[in-house]
């Protein structure tokens, strides 16, 4: 066996791609479990239920009581003596290398081997059904069209049987001896050329490597097949690490089948767990639940019955003494175990039915069963898309987000199950079918012409996939819009509480769908703090002369309600949106406008409310122009400018953010980032404008100080405290909180001393620099000589 480097894989695929595999399904054999290679030994299945009278029966083959029912057979040395020798074939030169590639690199999940083999069996049955339209004799004495899977967990054997078209000896050589040679592909080409099949050819395997996925779990594979075109039955056999295979004629009468293929997998030691009936049933339901032919699995069943039990001798003696007591036979309930075939799949999935014929209860039941949810969905959408891309789908909006999973960034939720021709392919996507902000949408998508790679696991980036994504997203928005228009407002409130952040994330990531997302957004506002409103409701409530949609971002509704930026807007009865979620501000900035109304942040400089009085502004600039320059000179680089405000009513001042910089809320969020860039933060926070209220007493006092004594130390300290306080009230974080606290304590101390303090306390408060030191009279001392003489 040759080992391939990953670099050589593309070249090998190109060389082999010209060949197409056998019809995958004809590869699915029907097996009566023959466990020992030694023909002199008798092998008995633990699953058998038939009687010994079945041994050696060859006159007729009954599928219901044949080897598929687990009947015991024994092969004798006499039968083996007449067995013709097996012919040995070498794989084509590149096949042995491709075999290693398939087993070790092509498939990332061993579970898919059963999916591939069942798909091949379905192809064989489909092919027979097509051909039987014109050749009815092909169906003669072949049993029902179905697939049966039997397991022997003790010996690690899986047998998969179909009653499909089967293969001749030459087809075994052509199909199983050449990887990437597909009988399905050849059959489709023939149907297309003869125009016998029309457009509905639902054959799955079209690349030719599905059969070899059996070697993912099997160390030896045996294919026993009988074609209606041939009088003989042949056995193809090969091992996982072999470069050759053998083909021989089947001569054991006990193993003859009327038509179809029996595939026997002798599992590797580490993979014998796949031979458990429960595991096989789970794989069938996961991957092949909706294959169009019935799939039966060999399952252990049980039924309860009453049996008599022996009486306790002591109780029997007691009953004899009491002649009047009526004796009752004592029984107990026991469970009788037996083995039988059980239908494991549904042949007609709900999405293939006419939506008018499906009830709401059926949709809800399918949702609960498929996605293991106990709550009914908020909405569902069943649709078929035709045209250049054809697929069927059922989408659901869940009632609530997953418990404990509030990570809206993770799009790998396994919420979308992709089927190709009713065969499950994958539910592990990363944004191929839905953007991550719609990752909460659940549903199934079934396509007949979706391009897949050879493993059928990874979607290719193709034009068809992009078109599918657009249509699925559009249908998802139609569902959500339907919920928002429901008569019961609580339905959409339930959706918004669970998935509102997803919609806001869509504003950031999906510009193409802004017009669909915006009507679905909801916010608290200055006039609707108890209930959220839509942007449509905001626009309807706008004043006649209002041109913009106003908003403020804060960490809570209380902070937004008490901000000084809101004073004049409340006075003018202008509604303001409160953005209290961390994602809100970024979402609105990406949305930019709604119905030709721009979004305006009221915390930014140059706020225009449409009521400017140029004459009054001119007077205020003349009156307070020197004061603004004086304050700016004191604050230096801490502010970009000082201006007279037209938005304040009760507050002395406010610190507005630059028009193109971060707001106070955004600065807070960026500081909280654990990988925040300090240099970018300094750049974006740079411009701040201090706006003063000329009507406030503090500003009037500072204006008087500027005109009378601009160098007064008390006035300088008042400006510093005014700026630090404006940082707090405007939502910014002070540069030095401890220093600000010291200034506030000092001001409190002075205010309290003026009202309740004594003279001595005033004297002891001299640290402030304003107290006068106490005058002490000096004593005059005369000079004296040593020894007491002058």
ZAMARGU-4260 file (C-alpha; in steps of 0.2 Angstrom, whole numbers, plus 5000, padded with zeros to 4 digits):
<rodrens>
0) 5000/5000/5000 | 5007/5017/4995 | 5006/5032/5007 | 5002/5048/4999 | 5007/5065/5005
5) 4994/5079/5005 | 5003/5088/4992 | 5000/5073/4980 | 4981/5072/4983 | 4975/5085/4970
10) 4985/5077/4956 | 4978/5059/4960 | 4960/5066/4961 | 4962/5074/4944 | 4969/5057/4937
15) 4955/5047/4944 | 4941/5059/4941 | 4938/5054/4923 | 4932/5037/4929 | 4916/5035/4938
20) 4912/5022/4950 | 4899/5008/4950 | 4882/5011/4954 | 4885/5013/4972 | 4869/5004/4977
25) 4873/4989/4967 | 4887/4987/4979 | 4876/4984/4994 | 4875/4966/4997 | 4863/4955/5005
30) 4872/4944/5018 | 4868/4929/5028 | 4881/4930/5041 | 4894/4917/5037 | 4908/4920/5050
35) 4922/4908/5048 | 4933/4907/5033 | 4936/4888/5036 | 4923/4879/5026 | 4924/4863/5037
40) 4917/4873/5052 | 4899/4876/5055 | 4895/4894/5060 | 4879/4898/5069 | 4872/4916/5071
45) 4866/4921/5088 | 4852/4931/5079 | 4844/4916/5070 | 4826/4911/5073 | 4822/4899/5059
50) 4821/4880/5062 | 4834/4867/5056 | 4822/4862/5042 | 4828/4877/5033 | 4846/4870/5031
55) 4850/4865/5013 | 4833/4873/5006 | 4837/4879/4989 | 4822/4876/4979 | 4815/4894/4981
60) 4821/4910/4990 | 4809/4919/5001 | 4816/4936/5007 | 4805/4936/5022 | 4811/4919/5028
65) 4828/4918/5019 | 4845/4921/5026 | 4839/4939/5030 | 4829/4931/5044 | 4844/4924/5052
70) 4841/4906/5047 | 4856/4894/5050 | 4865/4886/5036 | 4880/4875/5035 | 4892/4873/5021
75) 4900/4855/5018 | 4916/4850/5011 | 4907/4842/4997 | 4900/4858/4991 | 4917/4867/4993
80) 4925/4853/4983 | 4915/4859/4968 | 4918/4877/4970 | 4927/4884/4955 | 4944/4893/4959
85) 4943/4911/4962 | 4951/4923/4950 | 4963/4936/4956 | 4964/4953/4949 | 4976/4968/4952
90) 4969/4985/4955 | 4973/4998/4942 | 4990/5006/4946 | 4983/5021/4954 | 4969/5013/4964
95) 4980/5006/4978 | 4986/5023/4981 | 4969/5031/4980 | 4962/5017/4992 | 4974/5023/5005
100) 4969/5041/5002 | 4950/5037/5004 | 4953/5027/5020 | 4965/5040/5029 | 4961/5057/5021
105) 4945/5058/5011 | 4932/5055/5025 | 4934/5064/5042 | 4920/5054/5051 | 4919/5035/5051
110) 4900/5036/5053 | 4897/5041/5035 | 4902/5023/5029 | 4884/5017/5032 | 4877/5033/5024
115) 4887/5030/5008 | 4882/5011/5007 | 4864/5015/5010 | 4865/5028/4997 | 4872/5015/4985
120) 4858/5003/4989 | 4845/5016/4986 | 4854/5019/4969 | 4853/5001/4964 | 4834/5000/4969
125) 4831/5016/4959 | 4840/5009/4944 | 4829/4994/4944 | 4813/5004/4946 | 4818/5014/4931
130) 4822/4999/4920 | 4807/4989/4925 | 4796/5002/4917 | 4801/4995/4900 | 4808/4978/4906
135) 4795/4971/4918 | 4803/4954/4919 | 4817/4962/4930 | 4806/4962/4945 | 4801/4944/4943
140) 4804/4933/4959 | 4815/4947/4968 | 4804/4952/4983 | 4800/4969/4988 | 4811/4984/4985
145) 4819/4987/5001 | 4836/4988/5011 | 4840/4977/5026 | 4854/4978/5038 | 4859/4964/5050
150) 4872/4964/5063 | 4882/4952/5073 | 4890/4961/5088 | 4899/4946/5095 | 4909/4943/5079
155) 4909/4961/5073 | 4900/4958/5056 | 4888/4970/5047 | 4877/4963/5033 | 4868/4976/5021
160) 4856/4969/5008 | 4846/4977/4994 | 4835/4969/4981 | 4841/4981/4968 | 4848/4978/4951
165) 4864/4969/4956 | 4879/4967/4945 | 4886/4955/4932 | 4904/4948/4933 | 4910/4961/4921
170) 4902/4975/4931 | 4910/4969/4946 | 4927/4971/4937 | 4923/4988/4930 | 4915/4995/4945
175) 4923/4988/4960 | 4940/4986/4953 | 4941/5004/4947 | 4939/5018/4960 | 4929/5033/4954
180) 4920/5023/4941 | 4902/5025/4945 | 4888/5014/4938 | 4876/5027/4943 | 4885/5040/4932
185) 4885/5029/4917 | 4866/5025/4920 | 4862/5043/4921 | 4871/5047/4905 | 4862/5033/4896
190) 4846/5039/4902 | 4850/5057/4897 | 4855/5051/4879 | 4840/5041/4877 | 4828/5054/4885
195) 4819/5040/4894 | 4821/5047/4912 | 4815/5065/4909 | 4822/5077/4923 | 4818/5067/4938
200) 4833/5055/4940 | 4835/5054/4959 | 4851/5044/4960 | 4863/5049/4973 | 4880/5041/4970
205) 4888/5050/4955 | 4906/5051/4959 | 4912/5033/4963 | 4920/5032/4979 | 4906/5029/4991
210) 4908/5010/4992 | 4926/5011/4997 | 4921/5020/5013 | 4917/5003/5019 | 4936/5001/5022
215) 4935/5015/5035 | 4928/5002/5047 | 4931/4985/5039 | 4946/4975/5037 | 4938/4963/5024
220) 4923/4967/5013 | 4913/4953/5003 | 4901/4958/4990 | 4889/4944/4984 | 4878/4950/4969
225) 4866/4943/4957 | 4860/4953/4942 | 4844/4949/4932 | 4854/4949/4917 | 4865/4935/4922
230) 4861/4917/4928 | 4876/4916/4940 | 4879/4925/4956 | 4897/4931/4959 | 4907/4936/4975
235) 4919/4950/4975 | 4931/4951/4990 | 4945/4962/4996 | 4955/4967/5011 | 4958/4985/5017
240) 4977/4984/5015 | 4977/4974/4999 | 4982/4979/4981 | 4971/4966/4973 | 4954/4958/4974
245) 4946/4941/4970 | 4930/4937/4960 | 4922/4920/4961 | 4906/4912/4957 | 4894/4908/4971
250) 4890/4889/4971 | 4883/4887/4989 | 4864/4884/4987 | 4861/4891/5004 | 4869/4908/4999
255) 4860/4911/4983 | 4849/4926/4981 | 4836/4929/4967 | 4842/4947/4964 | 4852/4961/4972
260) 4867/4963/4982 | 4873/4957/4999 | 4887/4967/5007 | 4896/4959/5021 | 4908/4970/5032
265) 4921/4961/5044 | 4925/4975/5055 | 4941/4980/5062 | 4945/4976/5080 | 4943/4995/5085
270) 4927/4997/5075 | 4917/4982/5081 | 4906/4994/5091 | 4897/4998/5074 | 4890/4981/5074
275) 4878/4985/5089 | 4860/4985/5083 | 4856/5001/5093 | 4871/5010/5084 | 4866/5005/5067
280) 4848/5011/5070 | 4855/5028/5076 | 4865/5030/5061 | 4851/5026/5049 | 4840/5038/5058
285) 4853/5051/5057 | 4859/5050/5040 | 4846/5040/5030 | 4830/5044/5038 | 4821/5049/5023
290) 4828/5038/5009 | 4814/5034/4997 | 4815/5015/5000 | 4811/5006/5017 | 4826/5002/5027
295) 4824/4987/5040 | 4836/4984/5054 | 4837/4967/5064 | 4832/4972/5081 | 4829/4963/5097
300) 4811/4965/5103 | 4801/4959/5118 | 4783/4957/5123 | 4775/4954/5140 | 4765/4939/5146
305) 4758/4931/5161 | 4765/4914/5167 | 4761/4903/5182 | 4772/4902/5197 | 4774/4888/5210
310) 4765/4891/5226 | 4774/4893/5243 | 4771/4877/5253 | 4767/4886/5269 | 4754/4896/5260
315) 4747/4881/5252 | 4744/4872/5269 | 4735/4888/5275 | 4723/4888/5260 | 4719/4869/5263
320) 4713/4873/5281 | 4701/4887/5275 | 4689/4877/5264 | 4679/4892/5260 | 4694/4902/5252
325) 4694/4900/5233 | 4710/4895/5227 | 4718/4907/5213 | 4733/4902/5202 | 4747/4914/5205
330) 4755/4922/5190 | 4769/4934/5186 | 4773/4945/5171 | 4789/4941/5161 | 4796/4948/5145
335) 4799/4937/5131 | 4814/4942/5120 | 4814/4939/5101 | 4823/4946/5085 | 4813/4953/5070
340) 4815/4966/5057 | 4810/4984/5061 | 4806/4998/5049 | 4819/5012/5054 | 4816/5026/5042
345) 4802/5036/5035 | 4800/5036/5016 | 4791/5052/5013 | 4798/5067/5023 | 4786/5081/5028
350) 4795/5094/5017 | 4791/5084/5001 | 4772/5085/5005 | 4761/5099/4999 | 4761/5113/5013
355) 4742/5114/5011 | 4740/5096/5017 | 4752/5098/5032 | 4744/5104/5049 | 4752/5116/5061
360) 4753/5101/5074 | 4762/5091/5061 | 4775/5105/5058 | 4777/5107/5077 | 4779/5088/5080
365) 4792/5087/5066 | 4802/5102/5074 | 4802/5094/5092 | 4807/5077/5086 | 4821/5084/5074
370) 4828/5096/5086 | 4825/5089/5103 | 4815/5104/5109 | 4800/5103/5121 | 4793/5120/5116
375) 4783/5124/5100 | 4792/5136/5088 | 4786/5154/5086 | 4784/5152/5067 | 4788/5141/5053
380) 4790/5142/5034 | 4788/5128/5022 | 4793/5132/5004 | 4800/5126/4988 | 4812/5136/4977
385) 4812/5133/4958 | 4822/5140/4944 | 4841/5140/4942 | 4842/5133/4960 | 4829/5120/4966
390) 4827/5115/4984 | 4814/5112/4997 | 4815/5118/5015 | 4806/5120/5031 | 4813/5134/5043
395) 4808/5137/5061 | 4810/5152/5073 | 4813/5144/5091 | 4803/5150/5106 | 4819/5153/5116
400) 4838/5154/5114 | 4848/5139/5121 | 4849/5139/5140 | 4866/5145/5145 | 4872/5149/5128
405) 4872/5168/5125 | 4886/5167/5112 | 4879/5175/5097 | 4896/5175/5088 | 4897/5156/5086
410) 4888/5151/5070 | 4892/5132/5072 | 4875/5128/5080 | 4870/5112/5071 | 4853/5121/5068
415) 4852/5118/5049 | 4852/5100/5043 | 4857/5098/5025 | 4850/5084/5014 | 4854/5080/4996
420) 4841/5069/4988 | 4834/5065/5006 | 4851/5059/5012 | 4858/5068/5027 | 4874/5077/5023
425) 4879/5088/5037 | 4873/5100/5051 | 4890/5107/5054 | 4892/5124/5044 | 4901/5140/5047
430) 4890/5153/5038 | 4888/5144/5021 | 4869/5143/5022 | 4865/5156/5035 | 4875/5171/5042
435) 4880/5170/5060 | 4867/5183/5066 | 4854/5171/5060 | 4862/5156/5067 | 4847/5153/5079
440) 4836/5149/5064 | 4832/5130/5063 | 4827/5119/5049 | 4830/5107/5035 | 4836/5110/5017
445) 4835/5097/5004 | 4843/5100/4987 | 4844/5088/4972 | 4857/5098/4963 | 4868/5105/4976
450) 4887/5103/4972 | 4897/5094/4985 | 4914/5088/4986 | 4919/5070/4985 | 4916/5066/5003
455) 4898/5075/5003 | 4903/5083/5019 | 4909/5101/5014 | 4900/5113/5004 | 4909/5121/4990
460) 4910/5140/4988 | 4899/5141/4972 | 4886/5152/4964 | 4872/5140/4969 | 4877/5140/4987
465) 4877/5159/4987 | 4860/5159/4979 | 4853/5147/4991 | 4859/5157/5006 | 4851/5173/4999
470) 4834/5164/4997 | 4835/5156/5014 | 4839/5173/5023 | 4825/5181/5014 | 4813/5167/5020
475) 4819/5169/5038 | 4816/5188/5038 | 4798/5185/5031 | 4795/5173/5046 | 4802/5186/5059
480) 4792/5200/5050 | 4776/5189/5052 | 4779/5187/5070 | 4781/5206/5072 | 4764/5209/5064
485) 4755/5197/5074 | 4740/5203/5084 | 4747/5196/5100 | 4761/5209/5104 | 4769/5197/5117
490) 4774/5185/5103 | 4787/5197/5096 | 4792/5203/5113 | 4796/5185/5117 | 4806/5184/5101
495) 4815/5201/5105 | 4820/5196/5122 | 4828/5180/5115 | 4835/5186/5099 | 4836/5205/5099
500) 4855/5205/5100 | 4856/5194/5084 | 4846/5207/5074 | 4857/5221/5080 | 4872/5211/5075
505) 4865/5209/5058 | 4865/5228/5057 | 4884/5227/5059 | 4888/5212/5048 | 4875/5213/5034
510) 4873/5229/5025 | 4863/5221/5011 | 4849/5217/5022 | 4848/5234/5032 | 4831/5237/5025
515) 4824/5220/5031 | 4833/5222/5048 | 4828/5240/5053 | 4809/5237/5055 | 4813/5223/5067
520) 4823/5233/5079 | 4816/5238/5096 | 4822/5251/5108 | 4817/5260/5125 | 4815/5279/5123
525) 4812/5294/5133 | 4794/5293/5131 | 4792/5274/5132 | 4803/5268/5146 | 4792/5253/5151
530) 4790/5246/5134 | 4801/5245/5118 | 4796/5254/5102 | 4800/5251/5084 | 4808/5263/5072
535) 4792/5265/5063 | 4783/5270/5079 | 4797/5283/5082 | 4795/5290/5065 | 4776/5291/5067
540) 4778/5301/5083 | 4791/5313/5076 | 4787/5332/5077 | 4782/5340/5061 | 4798/5350/5060
545) 4809/5336/5066 | 4822/5330/5053 | 4832/5317/5063 | 4831/5302/5074 | 4839/5307/5091
550) 4848/5294/5102 | 4859/5293/5117 | 4870/5278/5122 | 4872/5274/5141 | 4875/5260/5152
555) 4857/5260/5159 | 4840/5268/5157 | 4842/5278/5173 | 4859/5285/5167 | 4851/5290/5150
560) 4836/5298/5158 | 4846/5309/5170 | 4859/5315/5158 | 4861/5334/5155 | 4861/5331/5136
565) 4842/5327/5137 | 4836/5344/5145 | 4831/5354/5131 | 4825/5339/5121 | 4813/5335/5135
570) 4808/5353/5136 | 4803/5353/5117 | 4795/5335/5119 | 4806/5327/5107 | 4808/5308/5109
575) 4825/5301/5111 | 4830/5283/5109 | 4840/5275/5124 | 4853/5263/5118 | 4857/5253/5134
580) 4865/5237/5126 | 4883/5237/5122 | 4880/5233/5104 | 4867/5246/5101 | 4878/5261/5097
585) 4888/5251/5085 | 4872/5244/5077 | 4864/5262/5075 | 4881/5269/5068 | 4881/5255/5054
590) 4862/5258/5050 | 4866/5277/5048 | 4848/5281/5043 | 4830/5275/5042 | 4817/5281/5030
595) 4828/5296/5025 | 4830/5301/5043 | 4848/5301/5050 | 4852/5295/5067 | 4860/5309/5078
600) 4869/5306/5094 | 4864/5320/5106 | 4880/5319/5115 | 4891/5325/5101 | 4895/5343/5097
605) 4886/5355/5086 | 4868/5348/5090 | 4855/5356/5079 | 4838/5355/5085 | 4831/5367/5072
610) 4828/5382/5083 | 4843/5392/5082 | 4842/5411/5086 | 4856/5420/5077 | 4854/5436/5086
615) 4854/5428/5103 | 4869/5418/5099 | 4878/5433/5094 | 4874/5442/5110 | 4879/5427/5121
620) 4896/5426/5111 | 4899/5444/5115 | 4895/5443/5133 | 4904/5426/5137 | 4917/5426/5123
625) 4931/5431/5135 | 4925/5419/5148 | 4926/5405/5136 | 4943/5409/5131 | 4948/5411/5149
630) 4941/5394/5154 | 4950/5386/5138 | 4966/5394/5143 | 4965/5386/5161 | 4960/5369/5155
635) 4973/5368/5141 | 4973/5352/5131 | 4960/5344/5141 | 4947/5351/5130 | 4947/5356/5111
640) 4936/5372/5114 | 4924/5380/5126 | 4907/5386/5118 | 4891/5393/5124 | 4878/5379/5124
645) 4860/5380/5117 | 4855/5363/5124 | 4856/5365/5143 | 4843/5371/5155 | 4847/5367/5173
650) 4865/5361/5172 | 4880/5373/5172 | 4890/5364/5159 | 4891/5348/5149 | 4906/5339/5140
655) 4902/5335/5122 | 4911/5322/5112 | 4919/5327/5095 | 4908/5324/5080 | 4920/5311/5073
660) 4927/5303/5089 | 4920/5291/5101 | 4906/5295/5113 | 4908/5294/5132 | 4899/5277/5131
665) 4910/5270/5117 | 4925/5276/5127 | 4919/5266/5142 | 4916/5250/5131 | 4933/5252/5123
670) 4942/5253/5140 | 4933/5237/5145 | 4940/5227/5131 | 4954/5216/5137 | 4964/5218/5121
675) 4960/5236/5119 | 4973/5247/5109 | 4979/5261/5121 | 4986/5271/5106 | 4970/5270/5096
680) 4960/5275/5112 | 4970/5291/5114 | 4967/5295/5096 | 4949/5293/5096 | 4945/5301/5112
685) 4955/5317/5108 | 4942/5330/5104 | 4930/5336/5118 | 4920/5352/5119 | 4915/5360/5135
690) 4898/5369/5133 | 4893/5381/5146 | 4875/5387/5151 | 4875/5406/5152 | 4859/5406/5162
695) 4867/5396/5176 | 4873/5405/5192 | 4890/5397/5193 | 4893/5402/5175 | 4888/5420/5179
700) 4899/5420/5194 | 4914/5414/5183 | 4910/5427/5170 | 4911/5441/5184 | 4927/5433/5190
705) 4935/5434/5173 | 4931/5452/5171 | 4936/5458/5188 | 4951/5446/5193 | 4955/5433/5180
710) 4970/5427/5190 | 4961/5423/5206 | 4966/5406/5213 | 4949/5402/5219 | 4941/5405/5202
715) 4955/5394/5194 | 4951/5380/5206 | 4932/5382/5203 | 4936/5379/5184 | 4945/5363/5187
720) 4931/5357/5198 | 4918/5362/5185 | 4927/5352/5172 | 4930/5337/5183 | 4911/5337/5187
725) 4906/5338/5169 | 4916/5323/5165 | 4905/5313/5178 | 4889/5320/5172 | 4893/5318/5154
730) 4897/5300/5156 | 4916/5301/5154 | 4929/5294/5167 | 4940/5307/5176 | 4958/5306/5173
735) 4962/5307/5192 | 4947/5301/5203 | 4957/5303/5219 | 4961/5321/5215 | 4943/5325/5211
740) 4937/5317/5227 | 4949/5328/5237 | 4942/5344/5229 | 4924/5339/5233 | 4929/5335/5251
745) 4937/5352/5252 | 4922/5361/5245 | 4910/5351/5257 | 4921/5356/5272 | 4921/5375/5268
750) 4902/5374/5265 | 4899/5365/5282 | 4911/5377/5291 | 4902/5392/5285 | 4885/5386/5292
755) 4890/5376/5308 | 4908/5378/5311 | 4916/5388/5326 | 4930/5401/5325 | 4943/5389/5331
760) 4938/5376/5317 | 4940/5391/5305 | 4957/5393/5311 | 4962/5375/5310 | 4956/5374/5292
765) 4971/5385/5287 | 4977/5371/5276 | 4966/5379/5263 | 4977/5394/5262 | 4964/5407/5266
770) 4966/5409/5285 | 4976/5423/5293 | 4990/5418/5306 | 4987/5424/5324 | 4997/5439/5330
775) 5009/5437/5345 | 5017/5451/5355 | 5036/5449/5356 | 5045/5451/5373 | 5061/5463/5373
780) 5076/5456/5383 | 5090/5467/5388 | 5108/5461/5385 | 5119/5455/5400 | 5137/5452/5403
785) 5144/5436/5410 | 5145/5434/5429 | 5130/5446/5430 | 5139/5462/5426 | 5134/5473/5411
</rodrens>
